[in-house]
Amino acid sequence: MVFESFFVPLYSMQKLAPIILFVYNRPKHTRRVLEALEKNLLAQDSVIYIISDAAKNADAVENVNQVRALIREPWDFQHITIVERQKNWGLAENVIDGVTRIIQEHGKVIVLEDDLLTSPYALTYFNDALHRYEKEERVMEISGYMYPVEHPRRLPKTFFFRVANSWGWATWKRAWDHFDPDIEALTKDLKRKDIRRFSIDGKENFWKQVKQFKAGKINSWAIRWYLSVFNQDGLVLYPRHSMTQNIGTDGSGTHSDIDDVYRVKLATQKVKYFPNEITEHPKAYAAIKHFYAHRKGNIVERLIRYAIKKWGKK
């Protein structure tokens, strides 16, 4: 185990992508995530880096210590490297630093957080897709998550969509090299039509997130990564059946609320189809756009959800 530094084992590594797992102060979530991950078909052959952030305040110390104890348990991976931050970095800086440094060594990575359950086929999907599109410059990310759209069987088993997703993903060094942390540089040349395309015809609040970041209200690595992909006219591969499930929308996360709108059923079989044509799938675009537009439901459903969120925060 290595603390506050990155280490690549000296023995010969297989060509599977390393996993990076970012953890903080949610021991129950973290245990569930690791238990699901080690049930993956390729877990025993995979190297994993677990990056543990330090407590932000006194209230977080006990839970952070619990997390650091459980990640030292004998989890069933080929090799585990633990990085314990000595001060609180926050998720954004942890992701940017961790991905940048590890991808320099390995050329590709699979990225997870402490609230993402995986299908037993997730690592297989990520690694197969990373191999399949390794030299396709326009393909910049492999998304593990897929939205709970209506009539999913009308979509192919995998397809391309423009939005970079942060709920379990993978990428290559060639794509991550385009990541720009400077939000002003990322947005300076965007026209109104670009902003509309970026926001899926105004159906999702991605541009609102950009404005919140500029105002100092959020510190999101994910919106900057999506902008970086968008500015390269990049595409993201999505599975028809989600390989990841976010269990952090229970109010326990730094930026999460209690919400089950995004709940999905995990994939129960291996993905065997990957598209040859590198272009955004129109039916998938329409299905996800419809989900964005209707995910909050009618006025009664919205009021109920608002009440649940307010009650959950008390």
Residue, then its C-alpha position, 0 to 999 in steps of 0.5 A: m500500500v502506498f500513501e500520498s504517492f502513486f506507484v506502478p507495480l514492477y511486475s508485468m501488468q496485463k493490458l486491462a485498464p486500471i480502475i481508479l476508485f475515489v472514496y471519501n466518508r461513506p463507509k456503507h456505500t464504499r463497502r457495497v461498491l467494492e463488494a459489487l466490483e470484486k464480483n466482476l468477471l475481470a476483477q481478479d486480473s485488474v489493478i485498482y487504485i483507491i484514492s481516499d480524500a482526507a476529512k474536510n472537517a471534524d465531523a467527517v473524521e470518523n467516517v473517513n477513518q472507517v472508509r480507510a479501514l475497510i479499503r485495507e481489507p483483502w479485496d479480490f483484485q490483482h493489485i491494490t494501491i491506496v492513496e490517502r490524502q493528507k488534506n482535503w482535496g475535494l472530489a474535483e481536484n482528486v479526479i483531475d489529479g488522479v486520472t491525469r497521473i495514472i493515465q500517464e502510466h497506463g494510457k487508459v483508465i476506468v473511473l468509479e466513485d464511492d456511490l457507484l454499483t457495477s454490473p458483474y459485466a461492467l469491467t468486461y464492457f469497459n475493457d472491450a470498448l476501450h480496446r475496440y475504439e482505442k484508435e478512434e479519435r472521435v470516441m473520447e469516453i466509454s460511459g457505464y451509465m445509461y439513463p432509464v429511457e422509455h422503450p430501451r429495446r428500440l435502441p442498439k445494445t451500444f450506441f454513441f451520444r455526445v454527453a460525457n457521463s461521470w457515473g462510471w466511465a473510461t477513457w484513454k490518454r489521447a482523449w484526456d489530453h484534451f481536458d481543459p480545467d479552464i472554464e473560460a477557455l472552454t466557453k469563450d468561442l461558443k455561440r448560442k447554437d453551440i450552447r443549445r446543442f450542448s444542452i440537448d436543445g435546452k432539455e438539460n441544465f448543462w449550461k446552468q452548471v457552467k454558469q454555476f461553476k463560473a459563479g463559484k457555486i459548484n466545483s465540477w470536473a464533470i462539466r469541464w470534461y463534457l465541455s472538453v469533449f464537446n469542443q472536440d466534437g467527441l462522442v461517448l459510447y453508451p450501453r443500452h442496459s446500464m453497467t452502473q447504478n448510482i446509490g448516492t442520490d440518497g442525500s449522502g453525497t457532497h452534491s447529491d439530493i434524494d432522488d430515484v429518477y435516475r434509478v436503473k436495473l443493472a445489465t445482466q449479460k455481456v455486451k457483444y455488439f459495438p457499432n462500426e459507424i462513429t456517429e451519434h445515434p438519432k433514436a438514442y439522442a431522441a430517447i435521452k432528450h425525451f428523458y431529460a425533458h420529462r424526468k421531473g414528471n408533472i407538477v404533482e410529482r415534482l411537488i412530492r419529490y420536492a417534499i421528499k428532498k426537504w424532509g430528507k435533509k432535516 
